[in-house]
Amino acid sequence: MSTPHVVVVMGVAGTGKTTIGPLLAARLGVPYAEGDDFHPPANIEKMSAGVPLTDEDRLPWLDSIGEWAHARAGLGGVVSCSALKRSYRDRLRAAAPDLVFVHLAGDRALIEDRMSHRQGHFMPTALLDSQFATLQPLAPDEAGVAVDVSGSPEDITERAMTALAALPEPPA
């Protein structure tokens, strides 16, 4: 990638967005923003209680991430955001049209195992089924790549860098 893009690291809970996002940002030489920090307190309370968010709950969160991405247009950046539905990604792209998505994808058993070993995160493993049920993988017309989450964070980041480098540059 020769021009600074804003990259959204997406996927269900437990795929490593918070781990891979900063590594990817460091490799790209751009700032990283943690998507969870954009959630209003009410969303965190719901998720901590094991209650899945509704689409309406997610709108202010997506809009905040979209505002950050818009402000980084032309400068580059990496932000984590589950972006599970096409409609969520469309909303983000409405704010920042040149977004590129890195979908961290993996086997449910691996992801559940990783989640069970996390410390101090508000997302319980009980919500993983609802996340997989909601997930709509990237469509062919969406700028982005799917990256397997097996292996070390360094392996995953390297796969993401290779996949991003293979994407065509957007028209100027």
Chimera marker file (.cmm) of the C-alpha trace (Angstrom):
<marker_set name="trace">
<marker id="1" x="0.000" y="0.000" z="0.000" r="1" g="1" b="0" radius="0.5"/>
<marker id="2" x="1.748" y="3.110" z="-1.189" r="1" g="1" b="0" radius="0.5"/>
<marker id="3" x="-0.819" y="5.653" z="-0.020" r="1" g="1" b="0" radius="0.5"/>
<marker id="4" x="-2.012" y="6.082" z="3.572" r="1" g="1" b="0" radius="0.5"/>
<marker id="5" x="-5.319" y="4.297" z="3.986" r="1" g="1" b="0" radius="0.5"/>
<marker id="6" x="-7.557" y="3.992" z="6.993" r="1" g="1" b="0" radius="0.5"/>
<marker id="7" x="-7.791" y="0.289" z="7.760" r="1" g="1" b="0" radius="0.5"/>
<marker id="8" x="-10.617" y="-1.197" z="9.814" r="1" g="1" b="0" radius="0.5"/>
<marker id="9" x="-9.593" y="-4.434" z="11.529" r="1" g="1" b="0" radius="0.5"/>
<marker id="10" x="-12.901" y="-6.313" z="11.760" r="1" g="1" b="0" radius="0.5"/>
<marker id="11" x="-14.252" y="-9.652" z="12.952" r="1" g="1" b="0" radius="0.5"/>
<marker id="12" x="-16.134" y="-11.322" z="15.747" r="1" g="1" b="0" radius="0.5"/>
<marker id="13" x="-15.036" y="-10.920" z="19.353" r="1" g="1" b="0" radius="0.5"/>
<marker id="14" x="-11.885" y="-12.845" z="20.176" r="1" g="1" b="0" radius="0.5"/>
<marker id="15" x="-10.298" y="-12.789" z="16.712" r="1" g="1" b="0" radius="0.5"/>
<marker id="16" x="-7.534" y="-10.483" z="17.913" r="1" g="1" b="0" radius="0.5"/>
<marker id="17" x="-8.605" y="-7.064" z="16.670" r="1" g="1" b="0" radius="0.5"/>
<marker id="18" x="-7.068" y="-5.345" z="19.710" r="1" g="1" b="0" radius="0.5"/>
<marker id="19" x="-3.835" y="-7.313" z="19.324" r="1" g="1" b="0" radius="0.5"/>
<marker id="20" x="-3.444" y="-7.170" z="15.540" r="1" g="1" b="0" radius="0.5"/>
<marker id="21" x="-4.658" y="-3.572" z="15.118" r="1" g="1" b="0" radius="0.5"/>
<marker id="22" x="-1.702" y="-1.950" z="16.930" r="1" g="1" b="0" radius="0.5"/>
<marker id="23" x="0.793" y="-4.322" z="15.272" r="1" g="1" b="0" radius="0.5"/>
<marker id="24" x="-0.632" y="-3.499" z="11.851" r="1" g="1" b="0" radius="0.5"/>
<marker id="25" x="-0.613" y="0.238" z="12.613" r="1" g="1" b="0" radius="0.5"/>
<marker id="26" x="3.038" y="0.027" z="13.669" r="1" g="1" b="0" radius="0.5"/>
<marker id="27" x="3.956" y="-1.798" z="10.471" r="1" g="1" b="0" radius="0.5"/>
<marker id="28" x="2.085" y="0.798" z="8.399" r="1" g="1" b="0" radius="0.5"/>
<marker id="29" x="3.490" y="3.713" z="10.403" r="1" g="1" b="0" radius="0.5"/>
<marker id="30" x="0.071" y="5.148" z="11.265" r="1" g="1" b="0" radius="0.5"/>
<marker id="31" x="-1.912" y="5.711" z="14.500" r="1" g="1" b="0" radius="0.5"/>
<marker id="32" x="-4.155" y="3.043" z="16.020" r="1" g="1" b="0" radius="0.5"/>
<marker id="33" x="-7.563" y="3.618" z="17.618" r="1" g="1" b="0" radius="0.5"/>
<marker id="34" x="-9.279" y="0.994" z="19.777" r="1" g="1" b="0" radius="0.5"/>
<marker id="35" x="-12.837" y="0.584" z="18.536" r="1" g="1" b="0" radius="0.5"/>
<marker id="36" x="-14.155" y="-0.379" z="21.973" r="1" g="1" b="0" radius="0.5"/>
<marker id="37" x="-13.205" y="3.109" z="23.205" r="1" g="1" b="0" radius="0.5"/>
<marker id="38" x="-15.849" y="4.578" z="20.886" r="1" g="1" b="0" radius="0.5"/>
<marker id="39" x="-18.728" y="2.692" z="22.587" r="1" g="1" b="0" radius="0.5"/>
<marker id="40" x="-21.028" y="4.773" z="24.762" r="1" g="1" b="0" radius="0.5"/>
<marker id="41" x="-21.175" y="3.544" z="28.402" r="1" g="1" b="0" radius="0.5"/>
<marker id="42" x="-24.656" y="2.070" z="27.897" r="1" g="1" b="0" radius="0.5"/>
<marker id="43" x="-23.309" y="-0.293" z="25.214" r="1" g="1" b="0" radius="0.5"/>
<marker id="44" x="-20.506" y="-1.524" z="27.459" r="1" g="1" b="0" radius="0.5"/>
<marker id="45" x="-22.996" y="-2.095" z="30.289" r="1" g="1" b="0" radius="0.5"/>
<marker id="46" x="-25.222" y="-4.187" z="27.992" r="1" g="1" b="0" radius="0.5"/>
<marker id="47" x="-22.349" y="-6.280" z="26.645" r="1" g="1" b="0" radius="0.5"/>
<marker id="48" x="-20.891" y="-6.779" z="30.138" r="1" g="1" b="0" radius="0.5"/>
<marker id="49" x="-24.288" y="-8.160" z="31.184" r="1" g="1" b="0" radius="0.5"/>
<marker id="50" x="-24.222" y="-10.592" z="28.241" r="1" g="1" b="0" radius="0.5"/>
<marker id="51" x="-26.897" y="-8.694" z="26.281" r="1" g="1" b="0" radius="0.5"/>
<marker id="52" x="-26.214" y="-8.405" z="22.533" r="1" g="1" b="0" radius="0.5"/>
<marker id="53" x="-26.336" y="-4.896" z="21.118" r="1" g="1" b="0" radius="0.5"/>
<marker id="54" x="-29.101" y="-3.966" z="18.702" r="1" g="1" b="0" radius="0.5"/>
<marker id="55" x="-28.455" y="-2.196" z="15.415" r="1" g="1" b="0" radius="0.5"/>
<marker id="56" x="-29.818" y="0.972" z="17.034" r="1" g="1" b="0" radius="0.5"/>
<marker id="57" x="-27.323" y="0.608" z="19.916" r="1" g="1" b="0" radius="0.5"/>
<marker id="58" x="-24.471" y="0.421" z="17.411" r="1" g="1" b="0" radius="0.5"/>
<marker id="59" x="-25.312" y="3.567" z="15.408" r="1" g="1" b="0" radius="0.5"/>
<marker id="60" x="-23.610" y="6.148" z="17.686" r="1" g="1" b="0" radius="0.5"/>
<marker id="61" x="-20.594" y="3.839" z="17.998" r="1" g="1" b="0" radius="0.5"/>
<marker id="62" x="-20.292" y="3.393" z="14.231" r="1" g="1" b="0" radius="0.5"/>
<marker id="63" x="-20.742" y="7.125" z="13.697" r="1" g="1" b="0" radius="0.5"/>
<marker id="64" x="-17.934" y="7.908" z="16.159" r="1" g="1" b="0" radius="0.5"/>
<marker id="65" x="-15.597" y="5.474" z="14.420" r="1" g="1" b="0" radius="0.5"/>
<marker id="66" x="-16.639" y="6.920" z="11.059" r="1" g="1" b="0" radius="0.5"/>
<marker id="67" x="-15.801" y="10.430" z="12.285" r="1" g="1" b="0" radius="0.5"/>
<marker id="68" x="-12.347" y="9.276" z="13.403" r="1" g="1" b="0" radius="0.5"/>
<marker id="69" x="-11.753" y="7.520" z="10.061" r="1" g="1" b="0" radius="0.5"/>
<marker id="70" x="-12.921" y="10.597" z="8.129" r="1" g="1" b="0" radius="0.5"/>
<marker id="71" x="-10.502" y="12.799" z="10.088" r="1" g="1" b="0" radius="0.5"/>
<marker id="72" x="-7.663" y="10.374" z="9.196" r="1" g="1" b="0" radius="0.5"/>
<marker id="73" x="-8.490" y="10.312" z="5.443" r="1" g="1" b="0" radius="0.5"/>
<marker id="74" x="-5.314" y="10.857" z="3.456" r="1" g="1" b="0" radius="0.5"/>
<marker id="75" x="-3.236" y="10.474" z="6.624" r="1" g="1" b="0" radius="0.5"/>
<marker id="76" x="-3.846" y="6.801" z="7.324" r="1" g="1" b="0" radius="0.5"/>
<marker id="77" x="-4.784" y="4.965" z="10.467" r="1" g="1" b="0" radius="0.5"/>
<marker id="78" x="-5.938" y="1.645" z="11.836" r="1" g="1" b="0" radius="0.5"/>
<marker id="79" x="-9.065" y="1.207" z="13.932" r="1" g="1" b="0" radius="0.5"/>
<marker id="80" x="-10.601" y="-1.942" z="15.356" r="1" g="1" b="0" radius="0.5"/>
<marker id="81" x="-14.334" y="-2.419" z="14.850" r="1" g="1" b="0" radius="0.5"/>
<marker id="82" x="-16.290" y="-5.651" z="14.647" r="1" g="1" b="0" radius="0.5"/>
<marker id="83" x="-18.131" y="-4.307" z="11.538" r="1" g="1" b="0" radius="0.5"/>
<marker id="84" x="-20.045" y="-7.586" z="11.406" r="1" g="1" b="0" radius="0.5"/>
<marker id="85" x="-22.811" y="-6.517" z="9.011" r="1" g="1" b="0" radius="0.5"/>
<marker id="86" x="-22.571" y="-5.029" z="5.541" r="1" g="1" b="0" radius="0.5"/>
<marker id="87" x="-24.879" y="-2.228" z="6.696" r="1" g="1" b="0" radius="0.5"/>
<marker id="88" x="-22.367" y="-1.304" z="9.438" r="1" g="1" b="0" radius="0.5"/>
<marker id="89" x="-19.508" y="-1.235" z="6.929" r="1" g="1" b="0" radius="0.5"/>
<marker id="90" x="-21.660" y="0.829" z="4.550" r="1" g="1" b="0" radius="0.5"/>
<marker id="91" x="-22.272" y="3.332" z="7.353" r="1" g="1" b="0" radius="0.5"/>
<marker id="92" x="-18.530" y="3.554" z="8.047" r="1" g="1" b="0" radius="0.5"/>
<marker id="93" x="-17.821" y="3.991" z="4.319" r="1" g="1" b="0" radius="0.5"/>
<marker id="94" x="-20.435" y="6.755" z="4.121" r="1" g="1" b="0" radius="0.5"/>
<marker id="95" x="-18.270" y="8.729" z="6.562" r="1" g="1" b="0" radius="0.5"/>
<marker id="96" x="-14.909" y="7.623" z="5.114" r="1" g="1" b="0" radius="0.5"/>
<marker id="97" x="-15.307" y="6.240" z="1.564" r="1" g="1" b="0" radius="0.5"/>
<marker id="98" x="-11.732" y="4.991" z="1.151" r="1" g="1" b="0" radius="0.5"/>
<marker id="99" x="-11.772" y="2.599" z="4.120" r="1" g="1" b="0" radius="0.5"/>
<marker id="100" x="-10.103" y="-0.774" z="3.663" r="1" g="1" b="0" radius="0.5"/>
<marker id="101" x="-11.206" y="-3.721" z="5.822" r="1" g="1" b="0" radius="0.5"/>
<marker id="102" x="-9.050" y="-6.506" z="7.238" r="1" g="1" b="0" radius="0.5"/>
<marker id="103" x="-11.448" y="-9.269" z="8.298" r="1" g="1" b="0" radius="0.5"/>
<marker id="104" x="-9.807" y="-11.429" z="10.955" r="1" g="1" b="0" radius="0.5"/>
<marker id="105" x="-11.470" y="-14.779" z="10.367" r="1" g="1" b="0" radius="0.5"/>
<marker id="106" x="-11.059" y="-18.089" z="12.119" r="1" g="1" b="0" radius="0.5"/>
<marker id="107" x="-12.470" y="-21.287" z="13.461" r="1" g="1" b="0" radius="0.5"/>
<marker id="108" x="-15.069" y="-20.817" z="16.205" r="1" g="1" b="0" radius="0.5"/>
<marker id="109" x="-13.343" y="-23.281" z="18.564" r="1" g="1" b="0" radius="0.5"/>
<marker id="110" x="-10.023" y="-21.420" z="18.300" r="1" g="1" b="0" radius="0.5"/>
<marker id="111" x="-11.696" y="-18.068" z="18.902" r="1" g="1" b="0" radius="0.5"/>
<marker id="112" x="-13.689" y="-19.357" z="21.888" r="1" g="1" b="0" radius="0.5"/>
<marker id="113" x="-10.502" y="-20.801" z="23.377" r="1" g="1" b="0" radius="0.5"/>
<marker id="114" x="-8.711" y="-17.476" z="23.004" r="1" g="1" b="0" radius="0.5"/>
<marker id="115" x="-11.640" y="-15.594" z="24.535" r="1" g="1" b="0" radius="0.5"/>
<marker id="116" x="-11.700" y="-17.916" z="27.536" r="1" g="1" b="0" radius="0.5"/>
<marker id="117" x="-8.106" y="-16.922" z="28.353" r="1" g="1" b="0" radius="0.5"/>
<marker id="118" x="-8.627" y="-13.145" z="28.087" r="1" g="1" b="0" radius="0.5"/>
<marker id="119" x="-8.386" y="-11.071" z="31.234" r="1" g="1" b="0" radius="0.5"/>
<marker id="120" x="-10.411" y="-7.938" z="31.965" r="1" g="1" b="0" radius="0.5"/>
<marker id="121" x="-12.486" y="-7.741" z="28.773" r="1" g="1" b="0" radius="0.5"/>
<marker id="122" x="-16.184" y="-6.928" z="28.937" r="1" g="1" b="0" radius="0.5"/>
<marker id="123" x="-17.283" y="-9.304" z="26.137" r="1" g="1" b="0" radius="0.5"/>
<marker id="124" x="-18.272" y="-12.708" z="27.547" r="1" g="1" b="0" radius="0.5"/>
<marker id="125" x="-17.865" y="-15.870" z="25.450" r="1" g="1" b="0" radius="0.5"/>
<marker id="126" x="-21.649" y="-16.317" z="25.702" r="1" g="1" b="0" radius="0.5"/>
<marker id="127" x="-22.066" y="-13.596" z="23.068" r="1" g="1" b="0" radius="0.5"/>
<marker id="128" x="-19.857" y="-15.394" z="20.535" r="1" g="1" b="0" radius="0.5"/>
<marker id="129" x="-22.797" y="-17.306" z="19.016" r="1" g="1" b="0" radius="0.5"/>
<marker id="130" x="-24.700" y="-14.069" z="18.399" r="1" g="1" b="0" radius="0.5"/>
<marker id="131" x="-21.567" y="-12.548" z="16.828" r="1" g="1" b="0" radius="0.5"/>
<marker id="132" x="-21.146" y="-15.479" z="14.412" r="1" g="1" b="0" radius="0.5"/>
<marker id="133" x="-24.887" y="-15.393" z="13.609" r="1" g="1" b="0" radius="0.5"/>
<marker id="134" x="-24.632" y="-11.666" z="12.791" r="1" g="1" b="0" radius="0.5"/>
<marker id="135" x="-21.391" y="-11.867" z="10.775" r="1" g="1" b="0" radius="0.5"/>
<marker id="136" x="-21.690" y="-11.070" z="7.068" r="1" g="1" b="0" radius="0.5"/>
<marker id="137" x="-18.241" y="-11.614" z="5.508" r="1" g="1" b="0" radius="0.5"/>
<marker id="138" x="-16.850" y="-9.030" z="3.125" r="1" g="1" b="0" radius="0.5"/>
<marker id="139" x="-18.542" y="-9.055" z="-0.264" r="1" g="1" b="0" radius="0.5"/>
<marker id="140" x="-16.493" y="-9.007" z="-3.478" r="1" g="1" b="0" radius="0.5"/>
<marker id="141" x="-17.350" y="-5.327" z="-4.044" r="1" g="1" b="0" radius="0.5"/>
<marker id="142" x="-15.981" y="-4.265" z="-0.629" r="1" g="1" b="0" radius="0.5"/>
<marker id="143" x="-12.378" y="-3.063" z="-0.378" r="1" g="1" b="0" radius="0.5"/>
<marker id="144" x="-10.719" y="-5.476" z="1.967" r="1" g="1" b="0" radius="0.5"/>
<marker id="145" x="-9.160" y="-8.826" z="2.697" r="1" g="1" b="0" radius="0.5"/>
<marker id="146" x="-9.868" y="-11.816" z="4.906" r="1" g="1" b="0" radius="0.5"/>
<marker id="147" x="-6.960" y="-12.982" z="7.055" r="1" g="1" b="0" radius="0.5"/>
<marker id="148" x="-6.799" y="-16.290" z="8.925" r="1" g="1" b="0" radius="0.5"/>
<marker id="149" x="-6.218" y="-15.855" z="12.681" r="1" g="1" b="0" radius="0.5"/>
<marker id="150" x="-4.321" y="-19.064" z="13.326" r="1" g="1" b="0" radius="0.5"/>
<marker id="151" x="-0.744" y="-18.713" z="14.489" r="1" g="1" b="0" radius="0.5"/>
<marker id="152" x="1.047" y="-15.961" z="16.367" r="1" g="1" b="0" radius="0.5"/>
<marker id="153" x="0.076" y="-12.278" z="16.276" r="1" g="1" b="0" radius="0.5"/>
<marker id="154" x="3.203" y="-11.663" z="14.190" r="1" g="1" b="0" radius="0.5"/>
<marker id="155" x="2.122" y="-14.355" z="11.684" r="1" g="1" b="0" radius="0.5"/>
<marker id="156" x="-1.356" y="-12.859" z="11.418" r="1" g="1" b="0" radius="0.5"/>
<marker id="157" x="0.028" y="-9.327" z="10.993" r="1" g="1" b="0" radius="0.5"/>
<marker id="158" x="2.392" y="-10.519" z="8.264" r="1" g="1" b="0" radius="0.5"/>
<marker id="159" x="-0.514" y="-12.198" z="6.420" r="1" g="1" b="0" radius="0.5"/>
<marker id="160" x="-2.510" y="-8.964" z="6.725" r="1" g="1" b="0" radius="0.5"/>
<marker id="161" x="0.370" y="-6.875" z="5.355" r="1" g="1" b="0" radius="0.5"/>
<marker id="162" x="0.821" y="-9.253" z="2.410" r="1" g="1" b="0" radius="0.5"/>
<marker id="163" x="-2.918" y="-9.263" z="1.645" r="1" g="1" b="0" radius="0.5"/>
<marker id="164" x="-3.165" y="-5.457" z="1.886" r="1" g="1" b="0" radius="0.5"/>
<marker id="165" x="-0.174" y="-5.031" z="-0.420" r="1" g="1" b="0" radius="0.5"/>
<marker id="166" x="-1.950" y="-7.162" z="-3.032" r="1" g="1" b="0" radius="0.5"/>
<marker id="167" x="-5.040" y="-4.916" z="-3.088" r="1" g="1" b="0" radius="0.5"/>
<marker id="168" x="-5.365" y="-2.594" z="-6.075" r="1" g="1" b="0" radius="0.5"/>
<marker id="169" x="-4.791" y="1.069" z="-5.318" r="1" g="1" b="0" radius="0.5"/>
<marker id="170" x="-8.015" y="3.131" z="-5.424" r="1" g="1" b="0" radius="0.5"/>
<marker id="171" x="-8.307" y="5.646" z="-8.253" r="1" g="1" b="0" radius="0.5"/>
<marker id="172" x="-6.857" y="9.036" z="-7.361" r="1" g="1" b="0" radius="0.5"/>
<link id1="1" id2="2" r="1" g="1" b="0" radius="0.2"/>
<link id1="2" id2="3" r="1" g="1" b="0" radius="0.2"/>
<link id1="3" id2="4" r="1" g="1" b="0" radius="0.2"/>
<link id1="4" id2="5" r="1" g="1" b="0" radius="0.2"/>
<link id1="5" id2="6" r="1" g="1" b="0" radius="0.2"/>
<link id1="6" id2="7" r="1" g="1" b="0" radius="0.2"/>
<link id1="7" id2="8" r="1" g="1" b="0" radius="0.2"/>
<link id1="8" id2="9" r="1" g="1" b="0" radius="0.2"/>
<link id1="9" id2="10" r="1" g="1" b="0" radius="0.2"/>
<link id1="10" id2="11" r="1" g="1" b="0" radius="0.2"/>
<link id1="11" id2="12" r="1" g="1" b="0" radius="0.2"/>
<link id1="12" id2="13" r="1" g="1" b="0" radius="0.2"/>
<link id1="13" id2="14" r="1" g="1" b="0" radius="0.2"/>
<link id1="14" id2="15" r="1" g="1" b="0" radius="0.2"/>
<link id1="15" id2="16" r="1" g="1" b="0" radius="0.2"/>
<link id1="16" id2="17" r="1" g="1" b="0" radius="0.2"/>
<link id1="17" id2="18" r="1" g="1" b="0" radius="0.2"/>
<link id1="18" id2="19" r="1" g="1" b="0" radius="0.2"/>
<link id1="19" id2="20" r="1" g="1" b="0" radius="0.2"/>
<link id1="20" id2="21" r="1" g="1" b="0" radius="0.2"/>
<link id1="21" id2="22" r="1" g="1" b="0" radius="0.2"/>
<link id1="22" id2="23" r="1" g="1" b="0" radius="0.2"/>
<link id1="23" id2="24" r="1" g="1" b="0" radius="0.2"/>
<link id1="24" id2="25" r="1" g="1" b="0" radius="0.2"/>
<link id1="25" id2="26" r="1" g="1" b="0" radius="0.2"/>
<link id1="26" id2="27" r="1" g="1" b="0" radius="0.2"/>
<link id1="27" id2="28" r="1" g="1" b="0" radius="0.2"/>
<link id1="28" id2="29" r="1" g="1" b="0" radius="0.2"/>
<link id1="29" id2="30" r="1" g="1" b="0" radius="0.2"/>
<link id1="30" id2="31" r="1" g="1" b="0" radius="0.2"/>
<link id1="31" id2="32" r="1" g="1" b="0" radius="0.2"/>
<link id1="32" id2="33" r="1" g="1" b="0" radius="0.2"/>
<link id1="33" id2="34" r="1" g="1" b="0" radius="0.2"/>
<link id1="34" id2="35" r="1" g="1" b="0" radius="0.2"/>
<link id1="35" id2="36" r="1" g="1" b="0" radius="0.2"/>
<link id1="36" id2="37" r="1" g="1" b="0" radius="0.2"/>
<link id1="37" id2="38" r="1" g="1" b="0" radius="0.2"/>
<link id1="38" id2="39" r="1" g="1" b="0" radius="0.2"/>
<link id1="39" id2="40" r="1" g="1" b="0" radius="0.2"/>
<link id1="40" id2="41" r="1" g="1" b="0" radius="0.2"/>
<link id1="41" id2="42" r="1" g="1" b="0" radius="0.2"/>
<link id1="42" id2="43" r="1" g="1" b="0" radius="0.2"/>
<link id1="43" id2="44" r="1" g="1" b="0" radius="0.2"/>
<link id1="44" id2="45" r="1" g="1" b="0" radius="0.2"/>
<link id1="45" id2="46" r="1" g="1" b="0" radius="0.2"/>
<link id1="46" id2="47" r="1" g="1" b="0" radius="0.2"/>
<link id1="47" id2="48" r="1" g="1" b="0" radius="0.2"/>
<link id1="48" id2="49" r="1" g="1" b="0" radius="0.2"/>
<link id1="49" id2="50" r="1" g="1" b="0" radius="0.2"/>
<link id1="50" id2="51" r="1" g="1" b="0" radius="0.2"/>
<link id1="51" id2="52" r="1" g="1" b="0" radius="0.2"/>
<link id1="52" id2="53" r="1" g="1" b="0" radius="0.2"/>
<link id1="53" id2="54" r="1" g="1" b="0" radius="0.2"/>
<link id1="54" id2="55" r="1" g="1" b="0" radius="0.2"/>
<link id1="55" id2="56" r="1" g="1" b="0" radius="0.2"/>
<link id1="56" id2="57" r="1" g="1" b="0" radius="0.2"/>
<link id1="57" id2="58" r="1" g="1" b="0" radius="0.2"/>
<link id1="58" id2="59" r="1" g="1" b="0" radius="0.2"/>
<link id1="59" id2="60" r="1" g="1" b="0" radius="0.2"/>
<link id1="60" id2="61" r="1" g="1" b="0" radius="0.2"/>
<link id1="61" id2="62" r="1" g="1" b="0" radius="0.2"/>
<link id1="62" id2="63" r="1" g="1" b="0" radius="0.2"/>
<link id1="63" id2="64" r="1" g="1" b="0" radius="0.2"/>
<link id1="64" id2="65" r="1" g="1" b="0" radius="0.2"/>
<link id1="65" id2="66" r="1" g="1" b="0" radius="0.2"/>
<link id1="66" id2="67" r="1" g="1" b="0" radius="0.2"/>
<link id1="67" id2="68" r="1" g="1" b="0" radius="0.2"/>
<link id1="68" id2="69" r="1" g="1" b="0" radius="0.2"/>
<link id1="69" id2="70" r="1" g="1" b="0" radius="0.2"/>
<link id1="70" id2="71" r="1" g="1" b="0" radius="0.2"/>
<link id1="71" id2="72" r="1" g="1" b="0" radius="0.2"/>
<link id1="72" id2="73" r="1" g="1" b="0" radius="0.2"/>
<link id1="73" id2="74" r="1" g="1" b="0" radius="0.2"/>
<link id1="74" id2="75" r="1" g="1" b="0" radius="0.2"/>
<link id1="75" id2="76" r="1" g="1" b="0" radius="0.2"/>
<link id1="76" id2="77" r="1" g="1" b="0" radius="0.2"/>
<link id1="77" id2="78" r="1" g="1" b="0" radius="0.2"/>
<link id1="78" id2="79" r="1" g="1" b="0" radius="0.2"/>
<link id1="79" id2="80" r="1" g="1" b="0" radius="0.2"/>
<link id1="80" id2="81" r="1" g="1" b="0" radius="0.2"/>
<link id1="81" id2="82" r="1" g="1" b="0" radius="0.2"/>
<link id1="82" id2="83" r="1" g="1" b="0" radius="0.2"/>
<link id1="83" id2="84" r="1" g="1" b="0" radius="0.2"/>
<link id1="84" id2="85" r="1" g="1" b="0" radius="0.2"/>
<link id1="85" id2="86" r="1" g="1" b="0" radius="0.2"/>
<link id1="86" id2="87" r="1" g="1" b="0" radius="0.2"/>
<link id1="87" id2="88" r="1" g="1" b="0" radius="0.2"/>
<link id1="88" id2="89" r="1" g="1" b="0" radius="0.2"/>
<link id1="89" id2="90" r="1" g="1" b="0" radius="0.2"/>
<link id1="90" id2="91" r="1" g="1" b="0" radius="0.2"/>
<link id1="91" id2="92" r="1" g="1" b="0" radius="0.2"/>
<link id1="92" id2="93" r="1" g="1" b="0" radius="0.2"/>
<link id1="93" id2="94" r="1" g="1" b="0" radius="0.2"/>
<link id1="94" id2="95" r="1" g="1" b="0" radius="0.2"/>
<link id1="95" id2="96" r="1" g="1" b="0" radius="0.2"/>
<link id1="96" id2="97" r="1" g="1" b="0" radius="0.2"/>
<link id1="97" id2="98" r="1" g="1" b="0" radius="0.2"/>
<link id1="98" id2="99" r="1" g="1" b="0" radius="0.2"/>
<link id1="99" id2="100" r="1" g="1" b="0" radius="0.2"/>
<link id1="100" id2="101" r="1" g="1" b="0" radius="0.2"/>
<link id1="101" id2="102" r="1" g="1" b="0" radius="0.2"/>
<link id1="102" id2="103" r="1" g="1" b="0" radius="0.2"/>
<link id1="103" id2="104" r="1" g="1" b="0" radius="0.2"/>
<link id1="104" id2="105" r="1" g="1" b="0" radius="0.2"/>
<link id1="105" id2="106" r="1" g="1" b="0" radius="0.2"/>
<link id1="106" id2="107" r="1" g="1" b="0" radius="0.2"/>
<link id1="107" id2="108" r="1" g="1" b="0" radius="0.2"/>
<link id1="108" id2="109" r="1" g="1" b="0" radius="0.2"/>
<link id1="109" id2="110" r="1" g="1" b="0" radius="0.2"/>
<link id1="110" id2="111" r="1" g="1" b="0" radius="0.2"/>
<link id1="111" id2="112" r="1" g="1" b="0" radius="0.2"/>
<link id1="112" id2="113" r="1" g="1" b="0" radius="0.2"/>
<link id1="113" id2="114" r="1" g="1" b="0" radius="0.2"/>
<link id1="114" id2="115" r="1" g="1" b="0" radius="0.2"/>
<link id1="115" id2="116" r="1" g="1" b="0" radius="0.2"/>
<link id1="116" id2="117" r="1" g="1" b="0" radius="0.2"/>
<link id1="117" id2="118" r="1" g="1" b="0" radius="0.2"/>
<link id1="118" id2="119" r="1" g="1" b="0" radius="0.2"/>
<link id1="119" id2="120" r="1" g="1" b="0" radius="0.2"/>
<link id1="120" id2="121" r="1" g="1" b="0" radius="0.2"/>
<link id1="121" id2="122" r="1" g="1" b="0" radius="0.2"/>
<link id1="122" id2="123" r="1" g="1" b="0" radius="0.2"/>
<link id1="123" id2="124" r="1" g="1" b="0" radius="0.2"/>
<link id1="124" id2="125" r="1" g="1" b="0" radius="0.2"/>
<link id1="125" id2="126" r="1" g="1" b="0" radius="0.2"/>
<link id1="126" id2="127" r="1" g="1" b="0" radius="0.2"/>
<link id1="127" id2="128" r="1" g="1" b="0" radius="0.2"/>
<link id1="128" id2="129" r="1" g="1" b="0" radius="0.2"/>
<link id1="129" id2="130" r="1" g="1" b="0" radius="0.2"/>
<link id1="130" id2="131" r="1" g="1" b="0" radius="0.2"/>
<link id1="131" id2="132" r="1" g="1" b="0" radius="0.2"/>
<link id1="132" id2="133" r="1" g="1" b="0" radius="0.2"/>
<link id1="133" id2="134" r="1" g="1" b="0" radius="0.2"/>
<link id1="134" id2="135" r="1" g="1" b="0" radius="0.2"/>
<link id1="135" id2="136" r="1" g="1" b="0" radius="0.2"/>
<link id1="136" id2="137" r="1" g="1" b="0" radius="0.2"/>
<link id1="137" id2="138" r="1" g="1" b="0" radius="0.2"/>
<link id1="138" id2="139" r="1" g="1" b="0" radius="0.2"/>
<link id1="139" id2="140" r="1" g="1" b="0" radius="0.2"/>
<link id1="140" id2="141" r="1" g="1" b="0" radius="0.2"/>
<link id1="141" id2="142" r="1" g="1" b="0" radius="0.2"/>
<link id1="142" id2="143" r="1" g="1" b="0" radius="0.2"/>
<link id1="143" id2="144" r="1" g="1" b="0" radius="0.2"/>
<link id1="144" id2="145" r="1" g="1" b="0" radius="0.2"/>
<link id1="145" id2="146" r="1" g="1" b="0" radius="0.2"/>
<link id1="146" id2="147" r="1" g="1" b="0" radius="0.2"/>
<link id1="147" id2="148" r="1" g="1" b="0" radius="0.2"/>
<link id1="148" id2="149" r="1" g="1" b="0" radius="0.2"/>
<link id1="149" id2="150" r="1" g="1" b="0" radius="0.2"/>
<link id1="150" id2="151" r="1" g="1" b="0" radius="0.2"/>
<link id1="151" id2="152" r="1" g="1" b="0" radius="0.2"/>
<link id1="152" id2="153" r="1" g="1" b="0" radius="0.2"/>
<link id1="153" id2="154" r="1" g="1" b="0" radius="0.2"/>
<link id1="154" id2="155" r="1" g="1" b="0" radius="0.2"/>
<link id1="155" id2="156" r="1" g="1" b="0" radius="0.2"/>
<link id1="156" id2="157" r="1" g="1" b="0" radius="0.2"/>
<link id1="157" id2="158" r="1" g="1" b="0" radius="0.2"/>
<link id1="158" id2="159" r="1" g="1" b="0" radius="0.2"/>
<link id1="159" id2="160" r="1" g="1" b="0" radius="0.2"/>
<link id1="160" id2="161" r="1" g="1" b="0" radius="0.2"/>
<link id1="161" id2="162" r="1" g="1" b="0" radius="0.2"/>
<link id1="162" id2="163" r="1" g="1" b="0" radius="0.2"/>
<link id1="163" id2="164" r="1" g="1" b="0" radius="0.2"/>
<link id1="164" id2="165" r="1" g="1" b="0" radius="0.2"/>
<link id1="165" id2="166" r="1" g="1" b="0" radius="0.2"/>
<link id1="166" id2="167" r="1" g="1" b="0" radius="0.2"/>
<link id1="167" id2="168" r="1" g="1" b="0" radius="0.2"/>
<link id1="168" id2="169" r="1" g="1" b="0" radius="0.2"/>
<link id1="169" id2="170" r="1" g="1" b="0" radius="0.2"/>
<link id1="170" id2="171" r="1" g="1" b="0" radius="0.2"/>
<link id1="171" id2="172" r="1" g="1" b="0" radius="0.2"/>
</marker_set>
